[in-house]
Amino acid sequence: MLKRVTMVAVAAALLAAGCWSSDPIAERWEQPTRFREAEGLYLAQNYPMAKAKFLTVANSEVGSERMFADEARYYAARCDQNLGNYVDAVKVYNQLLEGAPYRSLEIRALVSRGDISMEVVNRATGIPDYAGAVHDYGRARNLLGPRGQFGDVDSGRVIFSLGKAYRGQAVSSRDPEEREAKYRQADKCFDEYMNLYPTGPFAEEARRLNSRTTGLAPVTTFYLLVGGSSTVRDQADAVARRLRAKGYQPEVFSENQAGSTVYRVRVGSYETNRAAVLKAAQLRAAGFDVEVRP
């Protein structure tokens, strides 16, 4: 899992996660030639060459280029991010965030790192780092304020992304109370987005994902996962046969986890956690390995 001082895939419209003219440095000093050349390569999506050019500026001893070293490092990391080199990108964002020299750079580094947390799946769990994304988007939102903007990173985009991160936490949570709490936090973000940006680019999706406005408030039910997980279908089928012999009606289902197909066996649908726990105790007494899942 990526280190975090701890997307939604990075959309094409957000490839330039910051406007070149909206940074304090860029407003006070003219961009050096090599920085402008790197900018052109970046906007043309020639990320390998853009990265090399940005790093030349970042490591330069020329006075006019040294003033742009942090900007160049940030955009070199953006090149890595757009190329899928997430570990290298996060290392740079972490370094920049340890002492960001101005607010716009801190915000952009936080949002970029949050995007990676939403994009990269943990191989052990099969789940993105939603908590990391909540942390970074939340900090960026506080720094931006209700209507702030630095280039293509604006409060609307951050509020919507924060809502999706909370929703990811809700969907992946195994604790029913936590699930409901995260859904409420997600809905609050979607409500805020729709209130501030009723015709914004994410308005339709915010309405669709908002569990209250769609009338599809999450209903928590519980089931029993029996026999754990296996990459071998025959093992799951064997567990299912044992359950049928005891009078149960199991379901064998498959999921993709870290690039592999795993097979699981589920039993029942219970309205309360207590009912599921009682049934699980019966199955354990009969010799089955059982987990209660919402």
N, C-alpha and C positions, 0 to 999 in steps of 0.2 A: 504494500500500500504506500502511496506517496507520502513523503514526510510533510507534515503540516505544522506551521508555527501556529499550526493546528494542534448538460448543458443540454440536459439540453445540449445537443451537439452544437459547436460554435457555428452560428449561422453565417452565411455568406455576407449578409448585410452588416455583420459586426466584425468583419475581418480587420478593419482599422479601428481598434477599440480605443480611439482617442484622436481628436482632431489636431493636426499639426500646428495650427495657429492659436489654439486655446490654452497652451501651457505658459506659465509665467516666464520661463526662460525664452520661449519662442517669441513672446511679446516684447521682450526687452532687447534681445540681440538677434541679429540676422543669422539665419542658419548657415553653417559652413557648407561649402560646396559638396563635400563627400556625404554629409548628412542628407542634403537634398537629393543626391544621387541614390542613396540608400532608400529614401522615401519613395522615389519613382519606381525602384525595383519592387518595393513592398506593395505599393498600390497596384502594380502589374501582376502581383501574386507570384513573383519570382523569388520565393522565400530563401532558397539556399544562397543565392548571390546577395540578396538584401541582408541576410544575417551576416555574411562575411564583411560587407561594407559597414554595417552598423558596428561590428566588433572592432573594425579598424578605427572608427571614431572613438569608441569607448576606451580604447587602449592608447589613444594618441596623447602626445605630450604638447601638441600645439595648443596655445592658449584659447583660441576661438573654438576649438573642438572639445577641449576639456570641460567647458561650460555645458556641453551637451552629452557628457559621458553617461549620466544616469538615464537620460532619454534614450540614448543609443542602446544601452544595456536592456532597457525595457522592451524596445522594439525588436532587438535580437531574440529576446525570450518569446515575444509574440510570433516571430518567425518559427521558432521551435514548436510552439503550441499549434500553429497552423499546419505544421508538418507531422504532428502526432508525437513529437519528442517531449512528452509531458514531464518526465522526470527532470530533464535539463531545464525546462521552462520554469517549473516550480522552484528549483534551486535558486534561480535568479530572482523570482518574485519574493521568496523568503528573505534574500539578502537585501533587496530594495526596501522591504517593509520593516526591516530592523531599524532603519533610520531614514525614512522617505523625506527628502528635502522640501517637498511641497505637496499640498493636499491633492492636486489633480493626479500626481503620480501614484500616491498611496491608494486613491480610489480605483484607478485603472488596474493597478497590480492586484488589489483585492478582488475585483470583479473577474479578472482573468483567471486568478487562482480558483475562485469559486466555480467558474465555468468548467475547469478541469476536474474539480471534485465531482461535479454532476456528470461528467463524461466518462471517467475512468471507473471500471468495475473492479471491486476487490475480488481477487481470485478465490479466496477462501469462502466468502459469503455470497458472491454473485451480486452484491449490492454496491452502488456508488457511495461515495463519502458524503451523504446528505448532511451530516452534522457539520462537516468542514465547510460545505457550501452555505449553510445557514449562518455560520460564524462570519464568513467573509462577506456575504451579501449584506448581512445585518450591519456590520461595521461600515461598509460602503454607503449604505442607506443613511446611517446617522451622519456621516461626513457630508453627503450630498444635500441633505435636507429635503423638504417635500417637493421642491421644483427645481432642484439643481441639475446641472448638466456640464459635462466636459466632453466635447466631441460627441461621439455616438453613445457614450455611457451617460445615461440620464436616470433620473429617479424612477421613471416609469418602468424602464427595462429592469432596474434593480429590484423594485417592489415585486414585479411579476416573477422574476427569477427566484426571489426569496420565497414567494408563495409556492412555486414548484418544488423547491427544496424541502419546505415543510411538508408538502403533500407526499414527497418521496419518503420522508420519515414516517408518515402515517401509514402508508401502504406497506412498508417493510417492517413495521413494529409488530412484535409478538405479544405486547402487553396491551390489552383492550383499552385501559384508561389512557395510556400514552397515545394510542392511535386516535382516540376521540379528541384529545388535547391538541395534537398536531394538525388534525383536520380543521379544528377551529382556528388555529393560527394561520393555516393556509388560506382559509376562507376570508379571514380578516385582511390578508394581503390582496386577495383577488377583489374584495369589496373596495379597498382603497384604490387599487388600480382603476377599476371601472368608474369610480367616483371622480378621480382626477383626470383620467384619460378615456372618456366614454367612446371616443372614436380612434383610440390609439391602435398601433399595430398588433397588440396582444389582447385587445378587448374581447374578441370573439372566443379566443381560447380561455381567457380568464373566466368568462361566463360559463363555458363548457366544463371547466374544472371545478368551479365553485359548487360544492355539494349542496349548499342551501338554495341558491337561486335556481338550480336545475330541479329541485325537489328530489334529488337522489342522495339524501343524507346517508352517510355510511351506516350500515346495520351490521353489528358485530355478531357473528355466530361462531361456534366452536366445533372443531372436529378432532378426531384422534389420528395421529400419524403413528402407524404401527410398523415396527421392524426397521426403523431408520431409513437410510437411503442406500441405493446400490446402483452401480453402473451396469449391472447384469440383470436383464429383464426376468430371467428364470428365477432368480432369488426373490424378487418381488412377487412373482406368480406363486411361489411356494408358500410365502406368508399368507397370501390371499386364500389359498386352498385350506390352510389350517384354520383361518377365520371362518370360512364357509362351513367347515366341519363342526364349528362351535355354534352355528346358527346366525352368524353375522353376514352382512352384505357389503363386502369391501369393494373399493374402487382402486385400480392400479392406474397411476398417472405418471407422466414423464415431464421433466423440466430440464432446461438448459442451464448448466451451472459451470461457469468458468470454461466454456467451450466444450464441455462434455455433457452427454445426456445421462441423467440420473432417474431412477425409477423409485416411486414411493407408493405406499399403500395407505389409504385413508378410510376411516370408518365414521359414519354418523354425521349428524348436524344437530347441534344443541344450542338452545337459546341462551343458556347461562353457563358461565365458567364452572359453577358448582356441579351442574348436571354432567358436564364433560369429565370433570375430575373423578366423580363417582364411578362413571363407566370405565375410565382409565384404570381405576383401582381393581375393578373386576377382571379386566384383561391382563393386568400384571399378575394377579393371583393365578391366572391360567397359564402363565409362563411367557407372555408377550412383552416385548420392549415397546413402551408407549409414551408418546408426548402429546400434550394438549396444545392445539394450535388454534388461533382465532382465524 
